[in-house]
């Protein structure tokens, strides 16, 4: 299974707490303003993310989640059978 890092840009206020706690320096504050007038966080280096969930725990607005996702395509699953 693979994991996916998701930021809810409508909830994120761009406080930077998650950026400060990230051990791999994956997160950056966006240059783009959200609908609510904030600069939300984004994954600048997603390939470096170790899915430790520290950003999720630190976020006061619960704007970050890490979910389990299937990285298998239907074609790949059929080849294995």
Long-range contacts (C-beta under 8 A, 24 or more apart in sequence): 1-68, 1-69, 1-70, 1-71, 2-68, 2-69, 2-70, 2-71, 3-51, 3-66, 3-67, 3-68, 3-69, 4-66, 4-67, 4-68, 4-69, 5-43, 5-46, 5-49, 5-51, 5-55, 5-64, 5-65, 5-66, 6-64, 6-65, 6-66, 6-67, 7-40, 7-41, 7-42, 7-43, 7-63, 7-64, 8-63, 8-64, 8-65, 9-34, 9-40, 9-63, 10-34, 10-35, 10-36, 11-61, 11-62, 11-63, 12-38, 12-40, 12-41, 12-59, 12-61, 12-63, 12-64, 13-38, 13-40, 13-61, 13-63, 14-38, 14-39, 14-40, 14-41, 15-60, 15-61, 16-41, 17-58, 17-59, 17-60, 18-54, 18-55, 18-56, 18-58, 18-59, 18-64, 19-55, 20-58, 21-54, 21-55, 21-58, 22-54, 22-55, 23-50, 23-52, 23-54, 24-48, 24-49, 24-50, 27-55
